[in-house]
């Protein structure tokens, strides 16, 4: 449904017909002194866009993650900046 309003006389139409046809009928019969003035509602605000994605330069470091029962140390290679696991050794 479409709402069409006249600011001059306060006329309001809620219709499913084409807006330009309904408005043309009202312009011809508007009782206001200066003629019909179509009310155009404000547009909704534009959506906020996400910030630009910047890729990480990846400063790789080895971090000890475990010691096995046999006493072997296990390491993970991670990025010092973003913490992403790059490779496990």
C-alpha positions in Angstrom: 0.0 0.0 0.0 1.2 3.5 -0.9 0.4 6.6 1.2 0.0 9.9 -0.8 -0.6 13.2 1.1 -1.3 16.8 0.1 0.3 19.4 2.4 -2.1 22.1 1.1 -5.4 20.6 2.2 -4.4 17.6 4.4 -5.8 15.0 2.0 -4.4 11.5 2.5 -4.8 8.5 0.3 -3.8 4.9 1.0 -3.9 3.0 -2.2 -2.5 0.2 -4.2 -3.1 2.0 -7.5 -0.2 3.8 -9.3 0.7 6.9 -7.2 0.9 9.3 -10.2 -2.7 8.5 -11.3 -4.1 9.0 -7.8 -2.2 12.3 -7.4 -3.4 13.5 -10.8 -7.0 13.0 -9.8 -6.5 15.0 -6.6 -4.7 17.9 -8.3 -7.7 18.4 -10.5 -10.1 18.6 -7.5 -7.9 20.0 -4.7 -9.9 22.6 -2.7 -6.7 24.5 -1.5 -6.3 28.1 -2.6 -2.8 27.7 -4.0 -3.3 24.3 -5.5 -2.2 20.8 -4.4 1.3 20.4 -2.9 2.4 16.8 -2.6 4.0 15.8 0.7 7.2 13.8 0.0 8.3 12.0 3.2 12.0 12.0 4.2 14.0 9.1 3.0 15.3 6.6 5.6 18.9 7.1 6.6 21.5 5.3 4.5 22.9 2.1 5.9 26.2 2.4 7.6 28.9 0.6 5.7 31.4 -1.6 7.4 34.9 -0.2 7.7 37.5 -1.1 5.1 39.2 -4.5 5.8 42.9 -4.3 6.1 44.9 -7.5 5.8 47.5 -8.3 8.5 51.2 -8.2 7.6 51.7 -11.4 9.7 54.7 -11.2 12.0 55.2 -15.0 12.6 56.4 -16.3 16.0 56.8 -19.8 17.4 54.9 -20.5 20.6 55.1 -23.5 22.7 51.6 -25.1 23.0 52.3 -28.5 24.7 54.8 -31.0 26.1 54.0 -34.6 25.2 54.3 -37.5 27.7 57.6 -38.3 26.1 58.9 -34.8 26.8 58.8 -33.5 23.3 57.8 -29.9 23.0 55.0 -29.0 20.5 55.0 -25.5 18.9 52.5 -23.5 16.9 53.4 -20.8 14.4 51.1 -17.9 14.9 50.9 -14.3 13.9 52.0 -12.0 16.7 49.7 -9.2 15.5 46.4 -11.0 14.8 46.9 -14.3 16.6 46.0 -16.4 13.6 47.5 -19.9 13.4 49.5 -20.1 10.3 51.1 -23.6 10.5 51.6 -26.3 13.1 54.9 -28.0 13.5 
